[in-house]
Amino acid sequence: MPAIITAADVATIQRSEDSPELLSLSVNLTPAGATKLASATANPAGIQLAVVVNGTVIATPMVRSPMSSGFRISGGEITKNREQLFESLTKN
């Protein structure tokens, strides 16, 4: 399946934490990226997305409501490797 959004559609990525145990990354999209994501998730029933960084799936969230301007990724690989993933995603 082709990518819905790519690195070119990402405006900013920030480290987030709801608590010291729950590390996450907040991804904010460009207007073009937001339009693509909104279109792909307009009817979210049963949609599961793969978040891929450098060819590795880091998250496979189930979409429960339409998405658009951004999203937060937490758990799994984010909890274990947040700094490494952040560095990979923010390299120019």
N, C-alpha and C positions, 0 to 999 in steps of 0.2 A: 504494500500500500504506500502511496506517495506521501511525502511530508505535508502536513497542513501548514505549518510555519517553519521557518529556518532561522538561523542566527541573524540574518538580515532583517527579520521582522521583530527582533528584540530591541527595545529602547534602552532598558536598564535591568540590571539584576542586583538584588540587595540581599545581604544576610539578614535573616529574621530569627527570632526565637520567642515562642509563647511562654516558654519556661526553659531553664537550663537543660532539661531533659528532652525538649522538643525543638530541635534545630530545624530550620527550613530555609529555602531560598524563595524570594518573591521576584517574579518575572513580570515586567511591565512591557507591553508591546507597543510598536509603532502604530499609527492609524491604519496602515495597510495590513499589518499583522492582526490587529484587533478585528478588522473586517473579515479576514480569512477565518479566524477562530470562531467568530460569531456565526458565520455561515455554516461551518462544519458542525457546530454544536447546537444549532437552532432547534432540532428535535432530538434531544439527548437520550431518550429511552434506550438503554442497553448499549450505549456507546462506551467503549473502553479505548483510551489513548495510550500510546507508548511515548515516554519522554526519553529521547536518545541523546547521549553526549559522547562524542568521539566514537561512535559505533557501538556503544554499550547502553542497553536499556537500564535506566536508573529508577524509573517509576512507571506503573501501569494503572493510573487512576481510572475509576469508573465515573463517567460524567453524569451528574444527577440534575443539573440545570444548565441553561445556556451560559456560555463563557464569552468574554469579549476582550476587554482591555488588559487583562493580566490574570495571573494565577499564582498560587503558592504550592511548592512541592515540599513534602516532609516525609519522615519515616524512611525505612529501608536504607538505600545507599546514601541518602542525604544525611541521616543520623551518623553513619559511619565515616563518610568522606566529604562532608560539606565544604571544607576549605579547598580541597583538591578540585572538586567540581566547580566551585566558584572561580578559582584561578583558571581552569580550562575554559569556562564560559566567558570570562572577561578579558582574555588575551586578545590583543589586536593583531 
